[in-house]
Each structure stands twice: as C-alpha cells, then as structure tokens.
Amino acid sequence: MKNRFALLFIMAFSFVASSAFMCSKEDTATVPVKLEYTSLIGYWKLKSGASFGINEKGEKKQTVTMKEGVVAYEFFADGTFISHVLVGTPTSEKGNWKLEVKKLDSKDIEDGVLTLTSPSTKASAGEIWVDQDGAMRQQISSLDKPTGATKPRIYLVSKHIEVYPYKEAWVETTYEKQ
C-alpha cells in the first residue's frame, strides 16, 4: 500500500515538476503582474521537499522525500513560467502562473495562493493535486532573507487530499532563488 501511495506521489510530483512538454502560443497568454509581487520573478531550484500523510490513527507520517535540485521553476513578469525537470532526460514545459497574495510583509509573502496552469495540468484536470479546472493551486509563502540561508526562498504546500491508506495527504516543497 505504501508503494501505491509512492506511485501516486510520483505521478503528482511529475505534474508539479514538469506540467507537460509542449505549449502553443495560445496556451501562454500574458498576464500583467503587480509590482509588489516581482520578488517571485526569477529561477527557483528545489531545496527540499517531502510528502506527508495522516493515517487512520491520526498520525502524521512522512511518505516520500525529494532530492535537492531535481526540479526548478522559472517565473517571468509576463505571467508565464517554465518548469524544469533536471534529472534523467531533462525536460521543460511552459505555462501560466497567477499569484494571489492574502498577506504581504514588505517583500515577504506571509500567505498566498500560487496557481500554475500548463498543458499537463489541463490534461490532468481533477486528478490528484490538480483541480477540476486544470489548475494546480498551492499555498505559498516566501522569505527574502531566511534565517540561516543566503538566498531568498519560497515555500509551497499542495492542497490536502485523501489517498488510500491516508485520510489526508499533501506535499511541501522549498525552492531557493538562484
């Protein structure tokens, strides 16, 4: 059963990381970005990541650990992004991003929602961590100057879903600006 969850996690991680492999111009409509959110613009490489589950006893378990540097996101001011898988046969995919900031402190996002849409998320609408509309929404926070680190970081948390044998499962990732 743990293998089944690991397989589902790997599938979801591939949606998060690669989001698909071909994108037409009509898929990448530009979206103006508010000036106060420009700290997200740039190249972000995975620093750490893990999936978690809460079992039927209410115990939180770490189910998978991601290796540092295997994926990256590149966010552009026109509202587009490129996701990069950096291992195996490296692949990239273009998509659109939208950031809804609920609480901002200077350059730091204390609470917000990052929405990523790409051909692969659209193709996976309603599956695992992808919403029915084909968008993947993640809770986001950021630190321009994190304690003990020299580079800005963003923290993403997927929505919580039910995946057997867990009542609740989610993914937490940390990306560091390059």
C-alpha positions in Angstrom: 0.0 0.0 0.0 2.9 2.3 0.7 4.1 1.5 -2.8 0.7 2.6 -4.2 0.9 5.9 -2.4 4.5 6.4 -3.6 3.4 5.8 -7.1 0.6 8.3 -6.8 3.0 10.8 -5.2 5.5 10.3 -8.1 2.7 11.0 -10.6 1.6 14.1 -8.7 5.2 15.2 -8.4 5.6 14.9 -12.2 2.6 17.2 -12.6 4.1 19.7 -10.2 7.6 19.5 -11.7 7.1 19.1 -15.4 3.5 20.2 -16.1 3.8 18.8 -19.7 6.1 19.1 -22.7 4.6 21.2 -25.4 2.9 24.5 -25.3 1.3 26.6 -28.1 1.3 30.4 -28.1 -2.4 30.4 -27.2 -1.6 28.5 -24.0 0.7 31.2 -22.8 -1.5 34.3 -22.7 0.3 37.1 -20.8 -1.0 38.3 -17.5 0.2 41.6 -16.0 2.0 41.1 -12.7 1.5 43.6 -9.9 4.8 45.4 -9.0 4.8 44.2 -5.4 5.0 40.6 -6.4 8.1 40.9 -8.5 10.2 39.1 -5.9 8.8 35.8 -7.3 10.3 36.6 -10.7 13.4 34.5 -11.4 14.8 31.0 -11.4 14.0 28.8 -8.3 15.6 25.4 -7.7 14.2 22.8 -5.3 16.0 22.9 -2.0 13.8 20.3 -0.2 10.5 18.6 -0.5 8.5 15.8 1.1 5.0 14.3 1.1 3.1 13.6 4.2 0.0 11.6 5.1 -2.2 11.3 8.1 -3.3 7.7 8.7 -6.5 6.3 10.2 -5.0 6.7 13.7 -4.4 10.4 13.1 -0.6 10.0 13.0 1.3 12.2 10.6 3.8 10.2 8.5 6.4 11.4 6.0 5.9 9.2 3.0 8.4 10.5 0.3 11.5 12.7 0.4 12.5 14.6 -2.8 16.2 15.1 -3.7 17.5 18.6 -3.8 17.9 20.2 -7.2 15.8 17.7 -9.2 13.3 20.3 -10.4 13.1 24.1 -10.9 10.7 26.8 -11.8 11.4 29.9 -13.8 8.8 32.7 -13.3 8.6 35.6 -15.7 7.0 39.1 -15.2 4.5 38.4 -18.1 2.7 35.8 -16.0 4.4 32.8 -17.7 6.6 30.1 -16.2 8.8 27.3 -17.2 9.0 24.1 -15.1 12.2 22.2 -15.5 12.9 18.5 -14.6 16.7 18.5 -14.2 17.3 14.7 -13.8 17.2 11.8 -16.2 16.4 13.3 -19.6 15.9 16.9 -18.7 12.6 18.3 -19.8 10.9 21.7 -19.6 7.3 23.0 -20.1 5.8 26.4 -20.3 2.6 27.5 -18.6 0.9 30.4 -16.9 1.1 31.5 -13.2 -1.1 33.7 -11.1 -0.3 34.8 -7.5 -3.0 35.9 -5.1 -1.3 37.4 -2.0 -3.5 37.4 1.1 -0.9 38.8 3.5 2.3 40.6 2.5 5.1 41.9 4.7 7.5 44.1 2.8 8.9 41.7 0.2 7.8 38.6 2.1 4.6 36.8 1.3 3.1 35.6 4.5 0.2 33.9 2.9 -1.0 33.4 -0.6 -2.1 31.1 -3.4 0.1 30.3 -6.4 -1.8 28.9 -9.3 0.0 27.1 -12.1 -1.7 26.1 -15.4 0.0 24.2 -18.2 -0.9 21.7 -20.8 -0.2 18.8 -18.5 -2.2 20.2 -15.6 -5.1 20.8 -18.0 -4.7 17.2 -19.2 -4.8 16.0 -15.6 -7.8 18.1 -14.5 -9.5 16.6 -11.4 -6.6 14.2 -10.7 -4.5 14.0 -7.6 -3.5 17.6 -6.7 -4.9 19.2 -9.9 -8.3 21.0 -9.6 -11.2 20.3 -11.9 -10.4 23.5 -14.0 -6.9 22.1 -14.8 -5.1 24.4 -12.5 -2.8 23.4 -9.6 -3.1 25.7 -6.6 -0.6 25.7 -3.8 -0.3 27.7 -0.7 2.7 30.0 -0.9 4.9 31.9 1.5 8.3 33.5 0.9 11.2 34.9 2.8 13.6 37.4 1.1 16.2 36.8 3.9 15.5 33.4 5.5 17.4 32.7 8.8 20.5 30.6 8.1 20.3 31.0 4.3 21.9 33.4 1.9 19.3 33.3 -0.8 15.5 34.1 -0.9 13.2 31.1 -0.6 9.6 30.2 -1.4 7.6 27.6 0.4 4.8 25.7 -1.4 2.2 23.4 0.1 -0.2 21.4 -2.1 -3.9 21.0 -1.2 -4.7 18.2 1.2 -6.3 15.2 -0.5 -7.5 11.7 0.6 -5.3 9.0 -0.9 -5.6 5.4 0.5 -4.3 4.5 3.1 -4.2 8.1 4.2 -7.1 10.3 5.3 -5.1 13.3 4.3 -2.0 13.6 2.1 -0.1 16.7 0.8 3.3 17.8 -0.5 5.6 20.5 1.0 8.4 22.0 -1.0 11.0 24.7 -0.6 12.7 26.4 -3.5 15.7 28.7 -3.4 16.3 31.6 -5.8 19.4 31.1 -8.0 
